[in-house]
Amino acid sequence: MRFRDRTEAGRLLAELLRHYEGKEVVVYALPRGGVVLGFEIAKRLQAPLDLVITRKIGHPFNPEYAICAVAEDGHLVCNEAERAGVDPEWFRKEVEKEKEEAKRRREAYLGKRETPAARGKTAIIVDDGIATGLTLKLAIQELKHKEPVKIVVAVPVAPRDVAEEIRKEVDEFVALDIPTAYLGAVGAYYDYFPQVSDEEVVEMLEEPGH
């Protein structure tokens, strides 16, 4: 399955999630790309849009390939076999760099804005697709600390093996495509897949109702 762009993918996912419209829901997008989809879903469900910020630690020889993910507070989820094969000092510096970037993004995107409470509500975590799944697995862990009654993950595309792993971690997993032969990168499933800017993220979060 291919998507024209993130907006189309978000609208298609929103249709699959329409039974949550008007319910006690908070939509949590992974920036930056996930915010475009989260915006469409939050609009459709009439729900607040917030962020869960986790950062990929890419392999030193292939930065697009995640070996770990780190949250703002330093929590890590790793492919331990891959982590064991990299230089520990390089890894420590990468973790610090990505933690700082996560904090920068929260400040840039949300500033002093009041964020909605997830406790007692349904938390819907949204991204523009899954490759290794590490950033999403960490996002799920981070959301569990906020004590929602239910965690839903909604993505356009995910490799079958990773989808099965994530399905075990959440109450509901929603995807538009779960290919057995994954094309290797999320962008391969989109006709138009540009970088999303900080300014675009802020603009979407500042829309009335978000």
LINKA-V423688 format. One record per backbone hydrogen bond with DSSP energy under -0.5 kcal/mol. NH is the residue of the N-H (numbers start at 0). CO is the residue of the C=O. E is the energy in kcal/mol with one decimal. If there is no record, write none. Layout:
<<NH & CO & E> <NH & CO & E>>
This chain:
<<2 & 188 & -2.6> <8 & 4 & -2.0> <9 & 5 & -2.6> <10 & 6 & -2.1> <11 & 7 & -2.3> <12 & 8 & -2.2> <13 & 9 & -2.4> <14 & 10 & -1.5> <15 & 11 & -1.3> <16 & 12 & -1.2> <17 & 14 & -1.1> <19 & 16 & -2.5> <20 & 17 & -1.9> <21 & 44 & -1.9> <22 & 19 & -2.2> <24 & 22 & -1.5> <25 & 121 & -2.5> <26 & 47 & -2.6> <27 & 25 & -0.5> <27 & 123 & -3.4> <28 & 26 & -0.6> <28 & 49 & -2.6> <29 & 125 & -2.2> <30 & 28 & -0.7> <33 & 29 & -1.6> <34 & 31 & -1.7> <35 & 31 & -0.6> <35 & 32 & -1.0> <36 & 32 & -0.8> <37 & 33 & -2.8> <38 & 34 & -2.6> <39 & 35 & -1.4> <40 & 36 & -2.3> <41 & 37 & -3.0> <42 & 38 & -2.0> <43 & 39 & -2.0> <44 & 40 & -2.5> <45 & 41 & -0.9> <46 & 41 & -2.3> <47 & 24 & -0.7> <49 & 26 & -3.3> <51 & 28 & -1.9> <53 & 51 & -0.7> <54 & 69 & -3.0> <56 & 67 & -3.1> <57 & 55 & -0.7> <58 & 61 & -1.0> <58 & 64 & -2.6> <61 & 58 & -1.1> <64 & 61 & -2.4> <65 & 63 & -0.7> <66 & 56 & -3.0> <67 & 56 & -1.3> <68 & 76 & -2.3> <69 & 54 & -2.7> <70 & 74 & -2.2> <71 & 52 & -0.7> <73 & 70 & -1.9> <76 & 68 & -2.0> <78 & 66 & -3.2> <79 & 77 & -1.0> <82 & 78 & -2.6> <83 & 79 & -2.1> <84 & 80 & -0.5> <84 & 81 & -1.0> <85 & 82 & -1.5> <90 & 86 & -2.5> <91 & 87 & -2.5> <92 & 88 & -2.1> <93 & 89 & -2.2> <94 & 90 & -2.5> <95 & 91 & -2.1> <96 & 92 & -2.5> <97 & 93 & -2.6> <98 & 94 & -2.3> <99 & 95 & -2.2> <100 & 96 & -1.8> <101 & 97 & -2.2> <102 & 98 & -2.2> <103 & 99 & -2.6> <104 & 100 & -2.4> <105 & 101 & -2.0> <106 & 102 & -2.3> <107 & 103 & -2.9> <108 & 104 & -3.1> <109 & 105 & -2.6> <110 & 105 & -1.1> <110 & 106 & -0.7> <112 & 109 & -2.7> <119 & 146 & -2.0> <120 & 117 & -2.5> <121 & 23 & -2.7> <122 & 120 & -0.5> <122 & 149 & -3.0> <123 & 25 & -2.5> <123 & 121 & -0.6> <124 & 122 & -0.6> <124 & 151 & -3.4> <125 & 27 & -2.9> <126 & 153 & -1.2> <129 & 156 & -2.1> <136 & 132 & -2.5> <137 & 133 & -2.1> <138 & 134 & -1.9> <139 & 135 & -2.3> <140 & 136 & -1.9> <141 & 137 & -2.6> <142 & 138 & -2.2> <143 & 139 & -2.0> <144 & 140 & -1.0> <145 & 142 & -1.6> <146 & 143 & -1.4> <147 & 142 & -0.5> <148 & 120 & -2.0> <149 & 120 & -1.3> <151 & 122 & -3.1> <152 & 171 & -2.4> <153 & 124 & -2.9> <154 & 173 & -2.5> <155 & 126 & -0.5> <157 & 176 & -1.5> <159 & 178 & -1.7> <162 & 158 & -2.8> <163 & 159 & -2.0> <164 & 160 & -1.5> <165 & 161 & -2.5> <166 & 162 & -2.5> <167 & 163 & -1.0> <168 & 165 & -1.5> <169 & 165 & -0.8> <169 & 166 & -0.6> <170 & 150 & -2.0> <171 & 150 & -1.4> <173 & 152 & -3.2> <175 & 154 & -0.9> <175 & 155 & -0.5> <176 & 155 & -1.6> <181 & 179 & -0.9> <187 & 184 & -1.1> <188 & 185 & -2.1> <189 & 186 & -1.6> <190 & 2 & -2.7> <191 & 3 & -1.4> <200 & 196 & -1.9> <201 & 197 & -2.5> <202 & 198 & -2.3> <203 & 199 & -2.1> <204 & 200 & -2.3> <205 & 201 & -1.6> <206 & 203 & -0.9> <209 & 206 & -2.4>>
